[in-house]
Amino acid sequence: IQEQIVAELGSYQKIIDGAKQVVENYKPTFKIDPEWKMVEIGEMCNLMTGGTPRSTVKEYYGGDIKWIVSGDIHLGEIFDCPNRITQKGLVNSNAKYLPINSVLIALNGQGKTRGTVALLRTLATCNQSIVSIFSKNRESLISEYLYLILKRMYLQIRNLTGDNQRSGLNMSLIRNINIPLPPLETQERIVTSIKKEKKAIDANNELIVIFENKIKNKI
């Protein structure tokens, strides 16, 4: 019976290990055509940042307005966040509502945070450590493609601060970033392809949870 249990747990662990390899090694990639036009983000997009209400004023916090900080960027797609400010906090600070479906980029933060991007899928505000990037014309540049191309350029963006890795990014640096701009149809095709891949990654994440629970239940 012990040997049967060990064999069963071993088979579950192999599935978990395989799924983890898929998840950990996956990076969304797509081919960049050298013929694509190169454009500056500032030319194609509006940029804005936020602010932090005074922390000593309790009335500014705990309301119903979503307030995004750098750590939330790792969610990838942001539908919600833990922090909230009040209408008073909004009015009495530089915090402001960001365009829904804008791309957010962290200007600084611990570890891998600086240069990380996310898609904003809800009405929210942010602090001054984040910049919102929103296309001026959805017929020329869609947010989902902008998110993917900036995600692909992560290391390049982090290196904009030079040798001083502790130095943060700023809006001027972000505005001057050059990105390849394919035709709209190509952007949409890239986004659709990556979405399909992400579904497969999500399925592997589900497998990991399922078989980890199977191991716990068997033990």
Secondary structure, DSSP 8 states (H G I E B T S, - for coil): -HHHHHHHHHHHHHHHHHHHHHHHH--------TTSEEEEHHHHEEEEE-----TT-GGGEEEEEEEE-GGGGGGSEES--S-EE-HHHHHTSS-----TT-EEEESS-STT-TT-EEEE-S--EE-TTEEEEEES-TTT--HHHHHHHHHHTHHHHHGGGTT-TTS---HHHHHT-EEEE--HHHHHHHHHHHHHHHHHHHHHHHHHHHHHHHHHHH-
